């Protein structure tokens, strides 16, 4: 960061004229402090930006230029780093000479003598106001997008419900002509697909605004697994997959929203079915590990690339590629993670890579003693 030479005492840095010239030419605000963190020198950029006198900003006086709602946190963090002898980094607004604040990325490092003892500190502050404004604009745009998605979901739900109802009614009372029957089946199938997309839109809005509602009650896990399997059975059978379910031999009791638990497991089962070539095997296992109920869903599908695995639970991330790239908004796994965490649990994804299958593991806290006896 800067050239320097220590006096024989090893306690004070003697800076020569060339160092001053170099430091004053830096675009950053730069400073030096003694081993306790008390500032004894600042470069020309500091005084130009703050308009401060040397006496006003020496020692710990520079903190007066930190915005008041950040000052205590900044001082606490810096003093902790100095006490621990560790590098320090923070981002906060500094008040300029005109009274308006701008955002700075501030860093400090300890300078040590030949014996490794800290003799002083050097630091810089880089103006990042432009970057902060861009990030604020991006966040605001994301909020507007999420609000639009939530609005679309609600508005599309209103006409979709009577369409589905009418389509189902036509299947019961319509003529037996094969062409008419095919048309009715197409309407129902596509309306159901649209309904699923609308549900995704609604859930995307709830996830973005942290409004995923949970109606928790004491519930047993095994019947919920059965409901999830039933909901996905047609998709599994259509793709000629084999399903193996192995549930815990005890009644696993949760304090949970049963609808959301079924939705979570159904999402995992549907993903397993869709991202696997026809004729694969899906394995569902429930077990108890200490104070946790564990649900594992394993498939023999396309797997997950290492660069995607770390963000597979992020919203709008699509896992499938090529012919197994399914339609959807890419929020299913984000919803799985949100539901698990909403129940004070966790969601984990494992895969050895592409074409190696995937395993998703949900861990949820048991209620009380959790396992309440052997299932009949």
N, C-alpha and C positions, 0 to 999 in steps of 0.2 A: 504493500500500500504506500510506503514512503521510505526514503533513505534516512538513516540516523546513525549516530555514534554515541555510546554511553560514556560518561565520565568514569574515572577509576572507582569512585564511590559506588557506582552501580545504582544510584537512587534517582538521578535526574537526567533527562535527555538534553544534551546540548545541541541545539539546532543551528546550523550555519545559514548563511545568506542564500545559498543555492536551494536549500530545503524550503525556506520561506517562499522563494520565488516559485518553486514547483507547486507547493501546497496552495498558494494563492491563485494559481492558474487552473486549479481543478474546478470542474463544473459543480462538484458537490460542496456542501458545507463540511469543513473538516475541523477536528479538535483534538487536543491532547489533554490527558488528565493524569494526576499522580496515582499511586497504587490504591488509594482509597476511593478513587472515582471523582475527586474534586478537579474540575477543569481549570487549567492554568494558561491555555493558549487556544485561540480559534483563528481560522484563516479569514482572509479579507471577504470571501463570499458570505461568511456568517454575518459579519457586520453590515454588509450591503443589503442582505435580505432582511435582517431583523431591525436594522437601524439602532441597535443597542450600543451602549458605551462598553468599553472593556470591563470596567468595574462591575457593571450591572449583570453581566452574564458569566463571570468567573465563578469558581467553586460549583455550587449547585444552583446558582442564580439563573442559569439558562432555562430551568424548568418553568419560569414565569412566561416563557414564550410558547409553551405547550398548551393547547386548548384545555381549559379547566376540567372538562369532563373526561379527559384522558390522563391528566397530570399524575394523579395518585397511582394509577396502574403502571404508567411508564416508569416512575421513580421506583416503585416496588420491584418491578422486573429487572431494572438495571442494577439496583443494589443487590438483589439476589444473585445475579450473574457475577458481579464483582466479588461477593463473598465466596462463591463457588469457584472462582477463577475460570469461568467459562465464557465463550463468545456470546455476545448479546445481539439480538435482532428484534426490531419492533417496527410497526407502521402506525403513524399518528400525525395529526395536523399541527404545524407550527405557525404561529402568528407572524405575519410579515410587517414591514415598516409601515405599510398603509393600513394596518389593523385587520386585514383579511387573512384567514388561514389557508394554507396549502398543505397537501399531504406529502409526507416524506417517509422513505424507507431508511431507517437508521440502523447502523451496525457499529459494534465496538469489539476490539480484540485485545487481549492482554499481551504486553511486551515483557519478555523475561530476560534476566541476565544469564551469564554462563552457568550458573548453578540451578537455573530453572525457576528462580523466585520472580514473582511479578513485581516489576519496578514502576510500571505505568501502563496507561491504556491509550489506544488510538482509535478514533472513530470517524465515520463519515455519515452524512445525511443526504440522500438523493431525492430530488423532487420527482414524485410520481403522480402528481395531480391529474395529468392527462390520462394516465392509465386508469386511475380510480374512477374518473368520469366515464370512460368507456365501459368499465365493468358495471358501473351503476346503470348506464343506459341499457346494457345487455340484460341485466337483471330485471329492469323495468319492462323491457320487451318480452322477456320470458313470462313475467306475470300477466301481461296483456294476452299473450298467446294462451296461457293456461285458463284465463278467464273466458276467452273465446271458446276453447274446447268444452269447458263446463257448460257454457250457454248453449252450444250446439247440441250437446248430449241431451239437455233438458228439452230443447225445442223439437229435436227429432223423435224423442220418445212419445210425444203427444200424438202425431199421426200414425206412428208405427204400431201402437197397440191395437187400434181398430183394424188395421190392415191384417195383422196376424190373426185376430179373432175371426174376421171374415174369411180368410184363407182356410182356416181350420173348419169353419162351418161349411164351406163349399166342398171340402173333402167328404163330408158326411151326407150332404143332401144333393150333390151334383149328379149329373148323368154318368152312365158307365162307359161312355165313349172313350176309347184309349187315348185319343189326342187330348180330350178335355182333362182326363185323369193326369196325363203327363204335364199339362199346363198347370193344373192345380198343385201338383207336387213341386214343380219348379218355383211357383209363387211362395209356397210354404218354406222351401229350402232357402231361397234367397232372402226371404223376410227374416228367417231365423238368423241367417248370417249377418244381415243388417242389424238385427237386434243385439247380437253379440258385439258388433262394432260400437253401437251406441252405449252398451254397458261399459265397454272399454273407455269410451270418451268420458262417461260419468265418473268412473273410477280414477281416470287420469286427473280430472279436475279435483277430486277429493284428495288424491295423493299430493298434488301440487300445493294445495292450501291446508294440508294437515288436518283434513276433516273426515278421515276414514272413521266411520262410526262403528263402535263395537257394543253389542248388547250381550253382556257376559252373564253366564249362569253356570251352575255346576252341571257338567255333561260328561258322558263317557265317550272315549275316543273311538272305540271299535265300531259302533253304529255309524259314526260320521265317516269313517273310512268306507263302510259299505255304501253309504249314500253317494260318496264321490265316485266310487267304482260304477254304481248304477248310472250316474249322470254321464259317464264317459264310455259306457259299454258299447253303444252303437258305433262310435268312432273306432274303438279298439277292434270290434268285430269286422267292420267295413274294411279295415286294413289287414285283417287276418293275423293279428298279433295274438300271442299267448300272454295271459295275465296270471301271475303267481302272487297270491296274497298270503302273508304269514304274520298274523297279529299276535301280540303279547298274550300269554296264557292267563293274564289277570285283568281285572277291570281297571282301566287307566282313567282316572278322574281328573278333569281339567276345570279351571274357572275360565270359561271361554265363550265366545260368540259362536254357536254351532254353525250358523250360516256361513260365516267367514272361514271357519276351519274347513268346511266342505268345499268352499270356493278355492281355498289355497291348495288343497290336495287335488281337486279337479284340474286346476291349472297345470300342475305338475304332470298328472296323468295325460292330459291332452297334449302337452308338449312332447312327452315321451312317445305318444302314438304318432304325432305328426312329423317329428324329426327322426323317424326310423323307417327304413324300407320295409315293405309289407312282409309279414311273417316273422317279425322279431319277437323278443320276449321282454315284458315289463315286469319288474319285481317290486312289490310293495311290502315293506317290513315295518312293524311297529314293535318297540321294545322300551324297557325302562332302564335308564342309566342313572343310578343314584336318585336325585330329586327331580330328574327330567324325564319327560316322555319324548321319545325319538321316533320320527317318521322318516323312512328312507324310500325314495323312489329311484329305481335304477333301470336304465334302458341300454339297448345295444345299438343305439343310433349313431348319428353323424359326429357326436362328440363336440367338444368346445376347444377352439384354438387357445393356446396359452395367452395371447394378447387380448382375447375377449373374456377369458375366465374371470379376470379381476374386476370387470365391469358388467358382468352378465346380469346383475340385479339392478343396473341403472335403467331409468325410464327410456323407452324408445330404442333400446339396443336390440337389433335383430340377430339371432344366432344362425338361422338356417341360410344355406346358399344353394344355388342351382335349383334342381327340380324339387328339393325339399324345403325351399324357401316359402313358408306359408304366409297367407295374408293376415294382417293384424297391425296393431299400433306399436307392438313391442313393449307393452307395459305389464304383461302377465307376470313375469318374474319380479318386477318391481313391486307389484301388488302382493306377491307371495312374501317378499321380505318385509313389506310394511305390515302385513297381517301378523307375521311371526313376531316382529318387534313390538307391535301393539299389544301382544299378549306377554310381553317381557321375555320373549324367546329369541331365537336366532335362526337364520337361514344360511346354508352353506352349499356351494356347488363344487363338485369334483369332476375332473375328467383328465385322462392321460393324453388327450389331444384329439385331433380330427380322426374320425372313423373308429374311435375307441370307446364310444358310449359315454354316458354321463350319469352322475348320481347326485341327487339333491337331498339334503339332510335338514330336517326341521327339528329343532329342539324347543320344547315348551315346558315350563315349570308345572310340576304336579300340584294338585290342590290337596293340602294337608298331607295325609299319609299316602295319597296317590293311588297305589295299587290296593284295591279293597277286596281281594279274594279271587279265587279261581273261577273263570267263566264256566258256566254250565254248558 
